[in-house]
Amino acid sequence: MSAHPTPARRRRAVNNTIAVAVSAVMLFPVYWMVATAFKPSGKILSAVPQFFPWPISLGNFQRALAKPHFWVFVRNSLTVTLSSVALSLVIALFAAIAIARFRFAGRKVLLAILVLVQMIPAAAMVIPVYLMLRSIGALDFVPGLILTYMTFVLPFTIWTLRGFVDGVPVELEEAALVDGCGRFQMYVRVLLPLLMPGIVATSIFAFVNAWDDYLFAYVIMKSQNNYTLPVWLVSFRTAESVDYGAMIAASTIFSLPVLVFFLLVQRRLVGGMTNGAVKG
Amino acid sequence: MAITEKRSAARAPGRPRPRPKGRPGGARRRMLPWAMIAPAAAALILIQGYPLARLLVLSTQNFGPRSLFTGQADFVGADNFTALFGDPDFRAVLLRTLVFTVVCVALLMVLGFLLSHLLTGVSPWARVVTTVSLVLVWAMPMVAATLVWQWMYQPQYGVANWLLTKLRVFGDLTAYDWFSHPDQALGLVILLTVWKGLPFVALTLFAARGQIPEPLYEAARLDGAGTLQTFRHITVPILRPVLGILTLLEVIWSVNSFTPIWVLTQGGPDGRTTTLGVYAYVTAFSRNDYGSGASVAVVTVLILAVLSIAYVRRLADQGDEQGGPA
């Protein structure tokens, strides 16, 4: 490095410094969650906060895991999330292929409805969905929640996958058909592998949507046996004296799968979300 | 593998398969797209269409706790809406939602734009560091983020009060309870919303910016354009569609925000951090007045619908011109 950096280089150094500072500020709450989770319980409620968890302790995690029904909530969350992701993917794939590959009456109306439905806020729908499930006796019933999540991510999933199907040249499919491939076989062998980025992007969207939902689970799931993790996590707050250590440790466990997920696919994610939604 | 191929090959010559697009085939072929759409359509009609219709009907009914059990509710016409707009509480909620949304969206868009600009001017290692930090914040589940916020701003032991007191800018904040002051509590919710939403805006804008050809900027620089001028004449005009969609999405998300507000403040103190999403919930489920709650939701949907119409029309048109320029 020269003693007198060029202006361009100096500007880059300034930018890098700002970027690191911004990263530190943005990341701090995430760090604080993990750091708090690993602190020995005596160090959590101290007038001077301890910035590095030392000695590292797993006590908070042990207390969180020992809470009654913890594994029931984990199982409920996993069941609801994975089922709604799988269901929405299969149903959306068929619809997306039909919309992208066939011309049929009402296609344009359908496209408009798909966008329109995405504009309807889920928060507004919680009242009628609650009353509907109540009147058919499906309140506090896990499949009811699964169907709700599945349907709410469906428009986005169809819309995004349709964009990806459009991106696959029809000639590829035609070639497979000419080679004597059945239509279904062609979809599985030719189309599906090419749609993987779209499938990954929409699965993550559907996963996070169900995993992180608080409102519907809170309204629909009334008995503790059916709580999902978010409902249980929030119920920590209402306890007489909040066990912050266990609450934050449980939040860390809850966040971990999503954090890992996002990190693994971050490159695809940034493009994937906008490709489908923005470029159409 | 080999067997399937042989079998398909034997079947192929006699029957030319119809092209997937265009040319009309038999009745079965015409039904195929409908059969493929049927499950999605059924789900959407049942769990979006029906509740939406029910919401509209509900907003014209006096649907109280008794109706829950009898299933009967009186038609009251526009009474729920008249009562709503005559209610100073609701007008305060509307105004608060407006302020909350404008502040959140303005901060998100401006900071997101600046951050995406910053990302284009840093060394690769700094870009990786920033992107990874942003992705981690984006990935944080909202429920977990809200609980972390609650912990960070805990009056006695929270890290925020300690740090702010050390900074000596705002005076002694030891044991300061943010959640008992309405404006400060709403400020915390805004801070949480902006923090959590910033990565999506910044990364989307950064990705979109990557599509702008670099020679455009080089030419502008040669012509002596400064940073602000390139913003005004290149970046913003080209990114306008993306900026528009992001703004609309953030408006929708802010207006409907529920979890961060409900978990942090429960709309309090004294209902003074309640926005439309929380208000609809409280009216329906806490006061057991489902009719009025539905009318709050209908007003929300109408406000957002007006804002969205232009956008929906454009997207549907885009989706219709197949295989257009990507």
HADDOCK unambig.tbl for C-alpha pairs under 7 A between the chains (distance, minus, plus):
assign (segid A and resid 12 and name CA) (segid B and resid 121 and name CA) 6.43 0.50 0.50
assign (segid A and resid 12 and name CA) (segid B and resid 122 and name CA) 5.64 0.50 0.50
assign (segid A and resid 12 and name CA) (segid B and resid 123 and name CA) 6.92 0.50 0.50
assign (segid A and resid 15 and name CA) (segid B and resid 118 and name CA) 6.66 0.50 0.50
assign (segid A and resid 15 and name CA) (segid B and resid 121 and name CA) 6.58 0.50 0.50
assign (segid A and resid 15 and name CA) (segid B and resid 122 and name CA) 5.61 0.50 0.50
assign (segid A and resid 16 and name CA) (segid B and resid 122 and name CA) 5.33 0.50 0.50
assign (segid A and resid 16 and name CA) (segid B and resid 123 and name CA) 6.63 0.50 0.50
assign (segid A and resid 16 and name CA) (segid B and resid 126 and name CA) 5.80 0.50 0.50
assign (segid A and resid 19 and name CA) (segid B and resid 126 and name CA) 6.57 0.50 0.50
assign (segid A and resid 19 and name CA) (segid B and resid 130 and name CA) 6.29 0.50 0.50
assign (segid A and resid 20 and name CA) (segid B and resid 126 and name CA) 6.77 0.50 0.50
assign (segid A and resid 20 and name CA) (segid B and resid 130 and name CA) 6.81 0.50 0.50
assign (segid A and resid 23 and name CA) (segid B and resid 130 and name CA) 5.28 0.50 0.50
assign (segid A and resid 23 and name CA) (segid B and resid 133 and name CA) 5.69 0.50 0.50
assign (segid A and resid 26 and name CA) (segid B and resid 133 and name CA) 6.90 0.50 0.50
assign (segid A and resid 27 and name CA) (segid B and resid 133 and name CA) 5.75 0.50 0.50
assign (segid A and resid 27 and name CA) (segid B and resid 137 and name CA) 6.68 0.50 0.50
assign (segid A and resid 29 and name CA) (segid B and resid 148 and name CA) 6.90 0.50 0.50
assign (segid A and resid 33 and name CA) (segid B and resid 148 and name CA) 6.18 0.50 0.50
assign (segid A and resid 45 and name CA) (segid B and resid 157 and name CA) 5.57 0.50 0.50
assign (segid A and resid 46 and name CA) (segid B and resid 157 and name CA) 6.04 0.50 0.50
assign (segid A and resid 47 and name CA) (segid B and resid 156 and name CA) 6.94 0.50 0.50
assign (segid A and resid 47 and name CA) (segid B and resid 157 and name CA) 5.67 0.50 0.50
assign (segid A and resid 49 and name CA) (segid B and resid 159 and name CA) 6.00 0.50 0.50
assign (segid A and resid 91 and name CA) (segid B and resid 39 and name CA) 6.22 0.50 0.50
assign (segid A and resid 91 and name CA) (segid B and resid 40 and name CA) 5.74 0.50 0.50
assign (segid A and resid 92 and name CA) (segid B and resid 40 and name CA) 6.57 0.50 0.50
assign (segid A and resid 94 and name CA) (segid B and resid 36 and name CA) 5.06 0.50 0.50
assign (segid A and resid 94 and name CA) (segid B and resid 37 and name CA) 6.45 0.50 0.50
assign (segid A and resid 95 and name CA) (segid B and resid 36 and name CA) 5.46 0.50 0.50
assign (segid A and resid 95 and name CA) (segid B and resid 37 and name CA) 4.44 0.50 0.50
assign (segid A and resid 95 and name CA) (segid B and resid 40 and name CA) 6.55 0.50 0.50
assign (segid A and resid 98 and name CA) (segid B and resid 33 and name CA) 4.88 0.50 0.50
assign (segid A and resid 98 and name CA) (segid B and resid 36 and name CA) 6.15 0.50 0.50
assign (segid A and resid 98 and name CA) (segid B and resid 37 and name CA) 6.68 0.50 0.50
assign (segid A and resid 101 and name CA) (segid B and resid 20 and name CA) 6.57 0.50 0.50
assign (segid A and resid 101 and name CA) (segid B and resid 21 and name CA) 5.96 0.50 0.50
assign (segid A and resid 102 and name CA) (segid B and resid 20 and name CA) 6.89 0.50 0.50
assign (segid A and resid 102 and name CA) (segid B and resid 21 and name CA) 5.36 0.50 0.50
assign (segid A and resid 102 and name CA) (segid B and resid 33 and name CA) 6.54 0.50 0.50
assign (segid A and resid 103 and name CA) (segid B and resid 21 and name CA) 6.82 0.50 0.50
assign (segid A and resid 103 and name CA) (segid B and resid 22 and name CA) 6.71 0.50 0.50
assign (segid A and resid 108 and name CA) (segid B and resid 320 and name CA) 6.50 0.50 0.50
assign (segid A and resid 111 and name CA) (segid B and resid 316 and name CA) 5.73 0.50 0.50
assign (segid A and resid 112 and name CA) (segid B and resid 312 and name CA) 6.86 0.50 0.50
assign (segid A and resid 112 and name CA) (segid B and resid 316 and name CA) 5.13 0.50 0.50
assign (segid A and resid 115 and name CA) (segid B and resid 312 and name CA) 6.05 0.50 0.50
assign (segid A and resid 116 and name CA) (segid B and resid 312 and name CA) 6.43 0.50 0.50
assign (segid A and resid 120 and name CA) (segid B and resid 301 and name CA) 6.46 0.50 0.50
assign (segid A and resid 121 and name CA) (segid B and resid 256 and name CA) 6.56 0.50 0.50
assign (segid A and resid 123 and name CA) (segid B and resid 256 and name CA) 6.23 0.50 0.50
assign (segid A and resid 123 and name CA) (segid B and resid 277 and name CA) 6.16 0.50 0.50
assign (segid A and resid 124 and name CA) (segid B and resid 297 and name CA) 4.79 0.50 0.50
assign (segid A and resid 125 and name CA) (segid B and resid 51 and name CA) 6.67 0.50 0.50
assign (segid A and resid 125 and name CA) (segid B and resid 52 and name CA) 6.86 0.50 0.50
assign (segid A and resid 127 and name CA) (segid B and resid 294 and name CA) 6.79 0.50 0.50
assign (segid A and resid 128 and name CA) (segid B and resid 51 and name CA) 5.04 0.50 0.50
assign (segid A and resid 128 and name CA) (segid B and resid 54 and name CA) 6.01 0.50 0.50
assign (segid A and resid 128 and name CA) (segid B and resid 55 and name CA) 5.54 0.50 0.50
assign (segid A and resid 129 and name CA) (segid B and resid 51 and name CA) 5.77 0.50 0.50
assign (segid A and resid 148 and name CA) (segid B and resid 47 and name CA) 6.66 0.50 0.50
assign (segid A and resid 151 and name CA) (segid B and resid 43 and name CA) 6.07 0.50 0.50
assign (segid A and resid 151 and name CA) (segid B and resid 44 and name CA) 6.16 0.50 0.50
assign (segid A and resid 151 and name CA) (segid B and resid 47 and name CA) 6.51 0.50 0.50
assign (segid A and resid 166 and name CA) (segid B and resid 323 and name CA) 6.12 0.50 0.50
assign (segid A and resid 174 and name CA) (segid B and resid 19 and name CA) 6.90 0.50 0.50
assign (segid A and resid 177 and name CA) (segid B and resid 17 and name CA) 6.88 0.50 0.50
assign (segid A and resid 180 and name CA) (segid B and resid 8 and name CA) 4.98 0.50 0.50
assign (segid A and resid 180 and name CA) (segid B and resid 9 and name CA) 5.57 0.50 0.50
assign (segid A and resid 180 and name CA) (segid B and resid 12 and name CA) 4.98 0.50 0.50
assign (segid A and resid 181 and name CA) (segid B and resid 8 and name CA) 6.22 0.50 0.50
assign (segid A and resid 212 and name CA) (segid B and resid 141 and name CA) 5.55 0.50 0.50
assign (segid A and resid 212 and name CA) (segid B and resid 142 and name CA) 6.56 0.50 0.50
assign (segid A and resid 212 and name CA) (segid B and resid 143 and name CA) 6.58 0.50 0.50
assign (segid A and resid 214 and name CA) (segid B and resid 259 and name CA) 6.62 0.50 0.50
assign (segid A and resid 215 and name CA) (segid B and resid 259 and name CA) 6.82 0.50 0.50
assign (segid A and resid 230 and name CA) (segid B and resid 143 and name CA) 6.22 0.50 0.50
assign (segid A and resid 234 and name CA) (segid B and resid 263 and name CA) 6.95 0.50 0.50
assign (segid A and resid 248 and name CA) (segid B and resid 148 and name CA) 6.84 0.50 0.50
assign (segid A and resid 251 and name CA) (segid B and resid 144 and name CA) 5.13 0.50 0.50
assign (segid A and resid 255 and name CA) (segid B and resid 140 and name CA) 6.02 0.50 0.50
assign (segid A and resid 255 and name CA) (segid B and resid 141 and name CA) 6.01 0.50 0.50
assign (segid A and resid 255 and name CA) (segid B and resid 144 and name CA) 6.74 0.50 0.50
assign (segid A and resid 258 and name CA) (segid B and resid 139 and name CA) 5.86 0.50 0.50
assign (segid A and resid 259 and name CA) (segid B and resid 136 and name CA) 5.89 0.50 0.50
assign (segid A and resid 259 and name CA) (segid B and resid 139 and name CA) 5.29 0.50 0.50
assign (segid A and resid 259 and name CA) (segid B and resid 140 and name CA) 6.48 0.50 0.50
assign (segid A and resid 262 and name CA) (segid B and resid 135 and name CA) 6.68 0.50 0.50
assign (segid A and resid 262 and name CA) (segid B and resid 139 and name CA) 6.11 0.50 0.50
assign (segid A and resid 263 and name CA) (segid B and resid 135 and name CA) 6.86 0.50 0.50
assign (segid A and resid 266 and name CA) (segid B and resid 135 and name CA) 6.87 0.50 0.50
assign (segid A and resid 270 and name CA) (segid B and resid 203 and name CA) 6.42 0.50 0.50
assign (segid A and resid 270 and name CA) (segid B and resid 204 and name CA) 6.31 0.50 0.50
assign (segid A and resid 270 and name CA) (segid B and resid 207 and name CA) 6.79 0.50 0.50
assign (segid A and resid 271 and name CA) (segid B and resid 207 and name CA) 6.67 0.50 0.50
assign (segid A and resid 274 and name CA) (segid B and resid 204 and name CA) 6.76 0.50 0.50
assign (segid A and resid 278 and name CA) (segid B and resid 242 and name CA) 6.77 0.50 0.50
assign (segid A and resid 279 and name CA) (segid B and resid 326 and name CA) 6.49 0.50 0.50
assign (segid A and resid 280 and name CA) (segid B and resid 315 and name CA) 6.91 0.50 0.50
assign (segid A and resid 280 and name CA) (segid B and resid 318 and name CA) 5.92 0.50 0.50
assign (segid A and resid 280 and name CA) (segid B and resid 319 and name CA) 5.55 0.50 0.50
